[in-house]
Every structure is written in C-alpha cells, then in structure tokens.
Amino acid sequence: MKRLVRFALFAAFIPASPLMADGTAVFATGNADVPRMTFYWLDRDHTRLEADGQPAHVLAINGKAYGVVEMNGRAVAMDLESLSGVLGASGGLHRLGPDAIVPTQITALETTGQTEMVAGIEGEIYQVSWEDSRGEARMDEAVLSRDPRLLEMQQALIQGMTQAMTRGTGVSGQEAASHELDRRGLAVLRFADDFRLESINDRDLPEATFALPRSPIDLQRMLQGVLGE
C-alpha cells in the first residue's frame, strides 16, 4: 500500500489537461519490488491505482482516497485519512505526510533536441532541473509529449488520485511543478528511471472497476473495540 501512495504522490510532477474519455495506463516504476503499476480512470472523480501481484489497490472516489484490501477472504475498504491516523508516527503513511520529499518547483527545462519512443508515442528528451521540498537542487532526464491521450490520463491522475492522496497523507507543495508543465502543455512519458509509460488505451471500463466494497470501515472504532478501549 505504501508503494501505491508514493507513486501517486510522485505523479504530481505530471501536468493536467482537458479530460475526454476513460481508459487504462500501465507504468514501470523502476522499483524491482513493484515492476508495474496500473491506473484506471472513468473521470477525475473515479480512479483506481494498483500494483502487479499486490492484494490491495487504491480507489479515489469524489475526492476521497480508500485503500481496498483482502481480509478474511473478502474485500474491505479503508478511508486513507483514518488509516493514516491509526498508523500514527510508526506507520508508513505518516512518513508520506507533511515531511515527505516531493518536487516543489521546476527551475529549468531544456530540450536536448533528441527524441525517444515510449509506449508507441514519440516524445522529446529534456533535462529537467527541479527543487525538492527540502530545498535541494536535482536534475533528471525526462521524455515529454503533447499526446492528448497522455494528457487526459494525467489530469485524472493528478486531479483525481493524487489530490485525494494528498488529503489522506498531508503532502503538499507539488502544485508549482505540476503547473509549470501544465502551462507548457507537456506530459511525461518517462521520468529518469522512476516512471515509464508501458501502455495506454481509452477503452471503456465497467463501473464495477471503481466500486467500493460495502461501506468503508472505521478503523479507529474497530481497533478500540478489539483493544477494549
């Protein structure tokens, strides 16, 4: 679950654009433990993120994020804000809160004049200089594109999944970096070795893809009952 959250927050480096249709995108993350992530969107208010081989996924519904996991053979949804509160300082979500390292601004964006094909889409290679939330300067190579399918997917990812995640974890400060790419009308196909699009399509998805299993559970109340508090 923590890796899903990290991915969604890093995606704030990706710009927004007009939303046109639902679909599916698959990404490589550069993490050997989680080689691929799949993102589904119906619209900005109904999105889903999951990792290959993981028994959990994240749903962002109407601005609120839920972790969905298998418990005793059935799917259970947990409000991410409640989960973060229950885990407290010892939990992984706390470390993804206000002190998490995120990109806060792009200080320079320079084209190399070279191109690269990623997931069948041609993009231009850029050197991106950026500053993180600790004030440290960084530089990475990125492949950027103006492909409309990529732009619409990323609006769902940013305005749907990522914003819902930030409400649940307390992470903020990425807006300036995202706005700069949005201002230029650019979308990310690849960012260093951390993010690479493998495929994208705009086929219709069943509404069940974004359905919450029953009502979300109140973790704090449940644990109080278990502990007899």
Beta strands, then each sheet from edge to edge (+ up, - down):
strand 1: 23-31
strand 2: 34-43
strand 3: 46-51
strand 4: 56-61
strand 5: 64-71
strand 6: 74-79
strand 7: 103-118
strand 8: 121-132
strand 9: 137-145
strand 10: 187-191
strand 11: 195-201
sheet 1: 6+ 5- 4+ 3- 2+ 1- 11+ 10- 9+ 8- 7+
end
